[in-house]
Amino acid sequence: MDRIGPHTYSYLHHPLFSSGEAMLCNTIYHLCFTGAISLDYSKVIAGHDNHHLVMRLFLTHVADPLPMSAPEAFALSLFPADRPDSLADLRIHMNRTIDDFGTFKSGPMLEHLMAQGLLFSTHILSSEGRAAYHEVHSLLHDVEHEETALLDDAGKLAERLKELGSNVVLLHEGFRDKLRGSPLADEQLKAILTVQRFLESGGIHDIKMMG
């Protein structure tokens, strides 16, 4: 089995109290890493002044993963097929269409994890689930302890980021902030971390610049 992504990790980390909203957001970040969702910056007119241009980040559903899991299918359904979504559009659409984010956890996520054999029951990990969880947990622990050295070495950082894949969004906030500002991190990663910061803020962080 391939290494689990951040949406699966968040469920396995605490099956009882983990957040369905966090899992859904992590699924979106994961899809950005896999290329199912593209990220592009564009200049748009803000307000009523035709001369006031701002740079905003847009997300576009460009491909369906094959095979596509239940969480991925649900997350992709939030994106229109005919146009890009701004961050503000995405946050508004999520809030309007999902009455209870817990249904994402108890529906698509649970369905997927049970089918993968990672859960023995709703709140109990299987031996495979424990092994998958600890693999990512150990990797995160090792990378975070190498933070200072990695931020000074482009080659080692690239190697570690490749190992993490979409699980980079699980690094502690301070490390993610440094990656967004580091010349060693690529622009795609910085864009994904910008999406994460926006959604984790409840959709209010830097809304004038990013939404």
C-alpha positions in Angstrom: 0.0 0.0 0.0 1.2 3.5 -0.8 2.0 5.9 2.1 -1.3 7.4 3.4 -2.1 11.0 2.8 -2.9 13.8 5.3 -6.7 13.2 5.2 -6.2 9.6 6.2 -3.6 10.4 8.8 -5.9 12.9 10.5 -8.6 10.2 11.0 -6.1 7.6 12.2 -4.4 10.1 14.5 -7.5 10.3 16.7 -10.5 8.3 15.3 -12.9 9.6 17.9 -12.2 13.3 18.1 -10.6 14.2 14.7 -12.3 16.8 12.6 -14.3 16.1 9.5 -13.6 19.6 8.2 -9.8 19.1 8.7 -10.0 15.8 6.8 -11.9 17.5 3.9 -9.4 20.3 3.7 -6.5 17.8 3.8 -8.2 15.9 0.9 -8.2 19.1 -1.1 -4.5 19.7 -0.4 -3.8 16.1 -1.3 -5.6 16.6 -4.7 -3.5 19.7 -5.3 -0.3 17.6 -4.8 -1.6 14.8 -7.1 -2.4 17.3 -9.9 -6.2 16.7 -9.9 -6.6 20.3 -8.8 -4.4 23.0 -10.4 -3.3 26.2 -8.7 -2.8 29.5 -10.6 -2.4 33.1 -9.7 -4.2 35.7 -11.8 -4.6 39.5 -11.6 -8.2 40.5 -11.1 -10.1 43.7 -10.5 -11.1 44.3 -6.9 -13.9 46.5 -5.8 -15.5 49.1 -8.1 -12.3 50.7 -9.2 -11.3 49.3 -12.6 -7.7 50.3 -11.9 -7.4 48.3 -8.6 -5.8 45.0 -9.6 -4.9 42.3 -7.0 -3.2 38.9 -7.4 -5.5 36.1 -6.4 -5.1 32.3 -6.3 -7.5 30.2 -8.2 -8.2 26.4 -8.0 -9.4 24.4 -11.0 -10.5 20.8 -11.2 -8.5 19.4 -14.0 -8.4 15.6 -13.7 -10.0 12.7 -11.8 -7.5 10.4 -10.0 -7.6 6.8 -11.2 -8.7 5.1 -9.2 -10.6 7.8 -7.2 -11.4 7.2 -3.6 -14.7 8.2 -1.9 -13.0 11.2 -0.1 -11.4 12.4 -3.3 -14.7 12.2 -5.3 -16.5 14.2 -2.6 -13.8 16.9 -2.4 -13.7 17.2 -6.2 -17.5 17.6 -6.3 -17.0 20.9 -4.6 -15.3 22.4 -7.6 -17.2 23.5 -10.7 -16.3 21.7 -13.9 -16.5 24.8 -16.1 -14.5 27.5 -14.3 -11.8 28.1 -11.7 -12.7 28.8 -8.0 -11.1 31.5 -6.0 -10.3 30.7 -2.4 -13.2 32.8 -1.2 -15.5 31.0 -3.6 -14.4 27.7 -2.3 -14.9 28.6 1.3 -18.3 30.0 0.6 -19.3 27.0 -1.4 -18.1 24.6 1.4 -20.1 26.5 4.0 -23.2 26.6 1.9 -23.3 23.0 0.8 -22.1 21.2 3.9 -24.3 21.5 6.9 -22.2 19.1 9.1 -18.6 18.4 8.2 -18.8 15.4 10.4 -20.7 13.6 7.7 -17.6 13.7 5.5 -15.8 11.8 8.3 -18.6 9.3 9.0 -19.4 8.9 5.3 -16.6 9.1 2.6 -13.7 8.9 4.9 -15.0 5.9 7.0 -16.0 4.1 3.8 -12.6 4.5 2.3 -10.6 3.5 5.4 -12.8 0.5 6.0 -12.3 -0.6 2.4 -8.6 -0.1 2.7 -8.5 -2.3 5.8 -7.0 0.6 7.9 -9.9 0.5 10.5 -11.1 -2.5 12.4 -14.2 -0.6 13.4 -15.3 3.1 13.4 -12.9 4.1 16.2 -10.4 1.2 16.3 -7.4 1.0 14.0 -6.4 -2.3 12.4 -2.8 -3.5 12.6 -2.4 -2.1 9.0 -3.8 1.2 10.1 -1.5 1.5 13.0 1.5 0.7 10.8 0.5 3.2 8.2 -0.1 5.9 10.8 3.2 5.3 12.5 5.1 5.4 9.2 3.9 8.9 8.5 4.2 10.0 12.2 7.9 8.9 12.3 8.7 10.6 9.0 7.1 13.9 10.2 9.1 13.6 13.5 12.4 13.1 11.7 11.8 15.9 9.2 10.8 18.4 11.9 13.9 17.6 13.9 16.0 18.3 10.8 14.2 21.7 10.1 17.2 24.0 10.5 19.5 21.9 8.4 16.9 21.3 5.7 16.2 25.0 5.3 19.9 25.5 4.5 20.3 22.7 2.0 18.3 22.7 -1.2 19.1 19.1 -2.1 18.2 17.6 1.3 15.1 19.7 1.5 13.9 18.6 -1.9 14.5 14.9 -1.0 12.6 15.2 2.3 9.7 17.1 0.6 9.5 14.3 -2.0 9.2 11.8 0.8 6.5 13.7 2.6 4.4 14.4 -0.5 1.1 15.8 0.5 1.9 15.1 4.1 4.0 18.2 4.2 0.8 20.0 5.3 1.0 18.1 8.6 4.3 19.8 9.5 4.0 22.2 12.4 2.8 25.7 11.5 6.1 27.4 12.0 7.9 25.1 9.6 5.2 25.6 7.0 5.6 29.4 7.4 9.3 29.1 6.8 8.7 27.0 3.7 6.3 29.6 2.3 9.1 32.2 2.6 12.0 30.0 1.6 13.7 30.4 -1.8 14.4 26.7 -1.7 10.7 25.7 -1.8 9.0 25.6 -5.2 6.1 27.8 -6.1 3.6 25.0 -6.3 4.3 24.0 -2.7 4.0 27.6 -1.6 0.6 27.9 -3.3 -0.7 24.8 -1.6 0.5 26.0 1.8 -1.3 29.3 1.0 -4.5 27.4 0.4 -4.0 25.6 3.7 -3.4 28.8 5.6 -6.5 30.4 4.1 -8.8 27.5 4.8 -7.5 26.8 8.3 -8.1 30.5 9.2 -11.8 29.9 8.4 -11.4 31.7 5.1 -10.5 35.1 6.5 -6.7 35.3 6.4 -5.5 37.7 3.7 -8.9 37.5 2.0 -8.4 40.7 0.1 -5.2 39.4 -1.5 -6.1 35.7 -1.9 -9.8 35.3 -2.1 
